[in-house]
Amino acid sequence: MLGGYAIASSPIAAFPDLAQLISIAAQSAVNVTTAVVRTNWASALLVRAGNGTVLNVQATNFSGNAGFLVGYNAPAIPADGALTPALVVDCVPIAAYGSVRISDQPGLGTNYTQGIVYFFTSAATGYTKASGNIAGSIRAVMVQ
């Protein structure tokens, strides 16, 4: 007894549904694999040419130019110029010589339906791709 409440000797006994929940979680964890895709001294990274889910992305800007790290839903790295706004999934500012992290853990991740692309842009907005002024490293962890 603790404060007038009985304490079960086992949390499983106190919460019978807990055993089933733990079993389901363990099976799910076994069936999920992740892949790490990375690049160094580049302005873009094609993570996957098809659909997938990204758990987190880390990027470091090796240049003296600030800009944006953009996550784009496409099967290939887009050409410089205006981007289709509906395909911009993530857009975060990155400082000169700075680092950023986009993390969806412990959530379900970010789903991409066409392809998974991340790139740096030095344009005034994340909806325009202007490569060539920022290079760095991009590292993405995705669910396979």
C-alpha positions in Angstrom: 0.0 0.0 0.0 1.2 3.5 -0.8 -0.9 6.4 0.2 -3.9 4.1 0.5 -3.5 2.6 -3.0 -2.5 -0.9 -3.6 0.7 -1.3 -5.7 0.7 -4.2 -8.1 3.8 -6.4 -8.1 4.0 -6.1 -11.9 3.0 -3.2 -14.1 1.8 -5.8 -16.6 -0.6 -7.2 -14.0 -1.8 -3.7 -13.2 -2.4 -2.9 -16.8 -3.3 -6.0 -18.8 -3.4 -4.1 -22.1 0.2 -3.0 -21.6 1.5 -6.5 -22.5 -0.3 -6.4 -25.8 0.9 -2.8 -26.5 4.5 -3.8 -25.7 4.2 -6.8 -28.0 2.8 -4.7 -30.9 5.5 -2.1 -30.4 8.3 -4.7 -30.4 7.0 -6.2 -33.6 6.8 -2.8 -35.3 10.3 -1.9 -34.2 11.6 -5.2 -35.7 9.9 -4.5 -39.0 11.2 -0.9 -39.4 14.6 -0.3 -40.9 16.3 3.0 -41.6 18.8 4.2 -44.1 21.2 7.1 -43.8 22.0 9.0 -46.9 24.6 11.8 -46.9 26.7 14.1 -49.0 29.6 16.4 -48.3 30.6 19.5 -50.2 27.5 19.6 -52.3 24.5 21.9 -52.7 21.8 19.1 -53.1 21.1 15.5 -52.1 18.7 13.1 -53.8 17.7 10.9 -50.9 15.4 8.7 -52.9 13.8 8.8 -56.4 10.5 7.4 -55.1 8.2 7.8 -52.2 9.4 7.5 -48.6 9.4 8.8 -45.1 12.2 11.0 -43.5 12.7 10.9 -39.8 15.4 13.6 -39.6 17.8 15.7 -41.6 20.9 17.5 -40.5 22.7 20.0 -42.7 25.9 22.2 -42.3 26.6 25.2 -44.4 30.3 25.3 -45.3 30.1 28.7 -47.0 29.9 32.3 -46.0 26.4 32.7 -47.5 23.2 32.4 -45.6 20.2 30.8 -47.2 17.7 28.0 -46.8 17.6 24.2 -46.5 14.7 23.0 -48.6 13.0 19.6 -48.5 11.3 19.0 -51.9 8.8 16.3 -52.9 10.3 15.3 -56.3 12.1 12.3 -57.9 15.0 14.5 -59.1 16.9 17.6 -58.0 15.0 20.6 -59.5 16.7 23.1 -61.8 17.4 26.6 -60.6 14.4 29.0 -60.6 11.0 29.1 -59.2 9.8 26.0 -57.3 6.3 24.6 -57.2 5.1 25.7 -53.7 3.0 22.6 -53.1 6.1 20.4 -53.4 8.1 22.3 -50.8 7.8 20.1 -47.7 10.4 21.7 -45.4 12.1 25.1 -45.6 14.4 26.3 -42.8 16.8 29.2 -42.7 20.5 28.3 -42.4 23.1 30.8 -41.4 26.5 31.2 -43.0 28.7 28.5 -41.5 25.7 27.3 -39.6 23.9 24.0 -39.0 20.2 23.0 -38.8 18.3 19.9 -37.9 14.8 19.0 -39.0 13.5 16.3 -36.8 10.2 14.5 -36.7 11.3 11.9 -34.1 9.6 10.4 -32.1 6.7 11.1 -34.5 5.9 9.2 -37.6 8.2 11.2 -39.9 7.6 13.3 -43.0 6.1 11.6 -45.9 7.2 12.3 -49.5 5.0 10.9 -52.3 7.2 11.5 -55.4 10.8 11.5 -54.2 13.0 12.9 -51.4 15.3 15.8 -52.3 17.1 18.3 -50.0 19.0 21.2 -51.2 20.5 24.6 -50.2 19.4 27.8 -51.8 20.8 31.2 -51.4 17.7 32.9 -52.9 15.7 35.4 -50.8 13.0 32.8 -50.2 12.9 29.1 -50.0 10.5 28.9 -52.9 13.3 29.7 -55.4 16.3 27.4 -56.1 19.5 29.3 -56.6 22.4 26.9 -56.3 26.1 27.6 -56.5 26.5 29.9 -53.6 26.1 27.4 -50.7 27.8 24.1 -50.3 27.8 21.9 -47.3 26.9 18.5 -45.9 23.4 17.1 -45.8 22.5 13.9 -43.9 19.0 12.3 -44.0 17.6 9.4 -42.1 14.7 7.7 -43.7 12.5 4.7 -43.1 12.8 2.0 -45.7 
